Amino acid sequence: MKRLYSIFTGTGSYVPTKQIRNDYFHNNLFFDSTGEKITTPNEEITRKFEEITTIAERRYADDSQVTSDLALIAAQRALETSGVNKEELDYIIFAHNFGETKVDNIRMDMLPTMASRLKSKLEIENPSAVAYDVLYGCPGWVQAVIQADYYLRSGDAKKILVVGADVLSRVADPHDRDSMIYADGAGAAVMEARESDEPLGIIGHNSRSDALNYVNMLHMGYSYNPELAEKKDYYLKMNGRRLYQYALENVPKTIKAGLDKLKLHVGQISKVLIHQANGKMDDAILQRLFKLYDLKEMPKSIMPMTISWLGNSSVATVPTLLDMITRKEMDGHDLKSGDHIVLASVGAGMNINSIVYKIP
């Protein structure tokens, strides 16, 4: 019996050209959360940082670019590869966390919505192309894809553009060591409904929110530099140690629960495209996932990684990873028809989600 499934028919991403290596931070003045100046040499700070996160460099947007500029490039590339006429889009869903982040003003700008700005920049005239934003922390793009899947499978829509973009470099406190994690970028995908006798495309998904006990692990706060804090500007703050433990405990269970719904075993999964948050954390999450199946080792090729050279670009990490593999831009990684892959993310809220996708 035929039914509707959601498939990716085009992907696109934009990786900013400004490369920021760890030695960029050697002249920074770092403070701890109490406002005390950190006396450890910055060379040692960055060395330990790379050991913990695997991040050696990241990408920042040019001063002339704002968030919607990055999203526009990713969206145009996704539309081009899909062959979809932009005027035929039923929805434009834009996942982000900080709105239109500008170089000269770190205050959040979300009016008009980012999806509306993108629709305008794409010069889409069709008023039936409904544009709206999703705020869901780093898992925002994955959650937007889940929403799009509901529209497509219900018959409410046929073609949807899902975009994720953030410019974290401008909301990160330059006096907080955690600022070295963050990066900028954009990723996008065009999704379409396809009728099929056999399951294909998105065949299942799973999400959870743990706000009661973990809501403040990522939040906005004043600079750790007492002088800068007097300006009362908000910067992105993170409780890294607790977040690591939360992710390690809950992400594997969330992914497994999604696989269990489909009666799939992790051994049937070809790739896990996980949010690029911290290289060692992501590796530990996958190791823990395999342990849930009483497996001591996982295939080396199952988890493609970009974190070491692109950093953590929040909602953009998963769609960027998907696009790079689809375009065969990651050595040793490809996607074949019939492969089952998982797209998963974790972030502010705290929120976790995962999608199981069968390559058409």
Buried (B, 14 or more C-beta within 10 A) or exposed (E): EEEBBBBBBBBBBBBBEEEBEBEBBEEBEBBEEEBEEBEEEBEEBBEEBBEBBBBBBBBBBEEEBBBBBBBBBBBBBBBEBBEBEBEEBBBBBBBBBBBBBBBEEBEBBEEBBBBBBBBEBBEBEEEEBBBBBBBBBBBBBBBBBBBBBEBBBEEEBBBBBBBBBBBBBBBBBBBBBBBBBBBBBBBBBBBBBBEBEEBBBBBBBBBBBBEEEBEEBBEEBBBBBBEBBEEEBBBBBBBBEBBBEBBBEBBBBBBBEBBEEBEBEBEEBBBBBBBBBBBEBBBBBBBBBBEEEEBEEBBEEBBBBBBBBBBBBBBBBBBBBBBBBBEEEBEEBBBEEEBBBBBBBBBBBBBBBBBBBBBB
